[in-house]
Amino acid sequence: MINGKLPKIWYGGDYNPEQWDKATMEEDMRMFKLAGIDVATVNVFSWAKIQRDEESYDFAWLDDILSRLAEENMFVCLATGTGAHPAWMARKYPDVLRVDYEGRKRKFGGRHNSCPNSPTYRKYARLLAGKLAERYKDYPQLAAWHVSNEYGGYCYCDNCERQFRVWLRRRYGTLEKLNAAWNTAFWSHTFYDWEEIVAPNALSEEWNGNRTNFQGISLDYRRFQSDSLLECYKLERDEIKKHAPGIPVTTNLMGFYPQLDYFKWAREMDVVSWDNYPAMDTPVSFTAMAHDLMRGLKHGQPFMLMEQTPSVQNWQPYNAAKRPGVMRLWSYQAVARGADTVMFFQLRRSVGACEKFHGAVIEHAGHEFTRVFRECAELGKELQQLGGRLLDSRSRARAAVMYDWENRWGVELSSGPSIALNYVDEVHKYYDALYQLNIQTDVIGVEEDLSRYKVVVAPVMYMLKPGFAQRVERFVAQGGTFVTTFFSGIVNENDLVTLGGYPGELRKVLGIWAEEIDALLPGQHNEIVMKENWGPLHGSYPCGILCDIIHAETAEVLAEYGADYYEGSPVLTRNRFGQGRAYYVASSPDAAFLQGFLANVCEEQGVEPLLNAPAGIETAERVKDGSSFLFVLNHNADETAVDIGPRQRDLLTGRDVSGKVKIPGRGVMILARAADPE
């Protein structure tokens, strides 16, 4: 349990009292108490205030802040402050500055401008983390450590290029193995000396971000940069652990952020935390999927919602205010899907610079008589009443959707077959279908134990890592259902094609082989024509983006293409393998098809919806100590009736409810009952 020192759902967020005078902080303390805020994240961007040169450290101001918070019995998530290096460091030690994708050396400014392989940056970041940990290790209100902030961004400087060669030596051992993995016989790229290898950017192999001449080189550079930033995190974490081994250490992730392999990062974190900033038009199922991914990073362990905005954001083209009730609704959506904290950026809105128009619990008006503050205070009161009832409760999903960062990099770098192919969108299509069916779903990595699930869906599994196909075969043979799609089983972990016909190593379990891949133009569609009615599926459905032209070997053909030269060839197949089934969907269908298809697949396996609910109603379950907590969230603006079945206790109202109940627009229910047996 991450909430050991404060055994309730933490409520608070980023706080920057160093930007204000003492009188303002005193007013903040009064208002925090009104809002029920009990945790403050401090020192996130204070490196320059703490350290003015190589030798000088000033902690007196931070001592005062922490002392004042302790007087109010506020708990602290203490950041290391290393998310942005000071100006003096950039001037004296230019190796800390990144070189961008275009090959330009950065100057001081912004944040995330530190080269992860700069010896100077690593030296001073590690020193600062150690000094903070040594000084505050016995601070009684210390609840968690927050290393740096929102790691991200790649660097292409000479330091990184040199360390890339070191990383490659460790990975491949010899140039012969590297040349084979990268297929360097193509375009006369054979390397005879490690020093010949350069970073792949706009000056060498790449253009337009994800276009590359050599997928193997670019793929490995992404792995290397993710690992380099992770090494920076680990340096600070290890310094903290020397002095404060019992306090959890985290850093805030960013959902489906493309540049870092968060499954690898999560292994090094005591608890996953993340920053949730959907736009007003982001599908609520996509936000739900991101929460489920954060839960899945550490095999179902609850996570921290480190940041969200109480209302407006500041960096999107149109920064609409959250409508009344939405902040509360989205906060409970996070809790429903595994968050044991509800925290904001920011607690008081800053007076200047680029985040002055980013929302806060305390707005520029500076008092409690705002809609946003009232809503925050109401939520704070509810979280106090819930206490520790929900803490450390877990999902017991029997369906899972698979996601993999390296597979995503491979798809994005693949040089075809279509620029319209978006891996995250395809994953979301399948997740959304399960979401709309109210099927509890985990989002898992390719190394996850599959035996706990009955249905596993792996859309666009382009890259197969060693042993993956064998694990899928065992899962299906033992009675599981595996679903995958077009453009799967194409390459190995080095982005080299598996010869002998697609889907490569998955061919045996799927019982098919693919002859061609047809890329459809924007607005162009083919059809999925069902051979027979199957549950809700009947007739035909549009499909697009890509069409794999496949042949059934041992698989049963459930649907065929309806047009073009491959009319009548299979588009949906089912292969019985051992005690289970493996499905292949050879094109990208619409939502109606996917909901019907996955409803059938789940019914075959006895995976049932949490509730049969109307559109706009989201359900999620957490289970603990024999109790089930069913969250019912109404994303509709209007009141909606839902049949919840037998009598249950609503934890938010304390009332027993049963049968058909009306949930207010953007309302929430948390229904407690004895958990059904597995």
HUVEN-V322543 format. One record per run of one state. SS is the DSSP state (2 for helix, 1 for strand, 0 for the rest). FROM is the first residue (numbers start at 1). TO is the last residue. Records with the same first field share a line. If there is no record, write none. Layout:
SS->FROM-TO + FROM-TO
This chain:
0->1-9 + 15-16 + 20-21 + 36-38 + 43-46 + 52-56 + 58-59 + 72-74 + 80-86 + 93-93 + 98-98 + 100-104 + 106-113 + 115-118 + 137-141 + 147-157 + 173-174 + 183-185 + 189-193 + 197-205 + 208-210 + 213-214 + 244-248 + 251-251 + 254-261 + 267-272 + 276-283 + 297-302 + 308-325 + 337-338 + 345-347 + 349-361 + 363-370 + 387-393 + 395-398 + 403-404 + 413-422 + 437-440 + 445-449 + 453-454 + 459-462 + 464-467 + 478-480 + 486-490 + 492-496 + 498-501 + 503-503 + 511-511 + 520-525 + 531-533 + 535-536 + 538-539 + 553-555 + 562-569 + 578-579 + 586-586 + 590-590 + 606-616 + 625-626 + 635-639 + 644-647 + 651-655 + 658-659 + 664-667 + 675-678
1->10-14 + 39-42 + 51-51 + 57-57 + 75-79 + 97-97 + 99-99 + 105-105 + 114-114 + 142-146 + 206-207 + 211-212 + 249-250 + 252-253 + 273-275 + 303-307 + 339-344 + 348-348 + 362-362 + 394-394 + 399-402 + 441-444 + 455-458 + 463-463 + 481-485 + 491-491 + 497-497 + 502-502 + 512-519 + 526-530 + 534-534 + 537-537 + 540-552 + 556-561 + 570-577 + 580-585 + 587-589 + 617-624 + 627-634 + 640-643 + 648-650 + 656-657 + 660-663 + 668-674
2->17-19 + 22-35 + 47-50 + 60-71 + 87-92 + 94-96 + 119-136 + 158-172 + 175-182 + 186-188 + 194-196 + 215-243 + 262-266 + 284-296 + 326-336 + 371-386 + 405-412 + 423-436 + 450-452 + 468-477 + 504-510 + 591-605
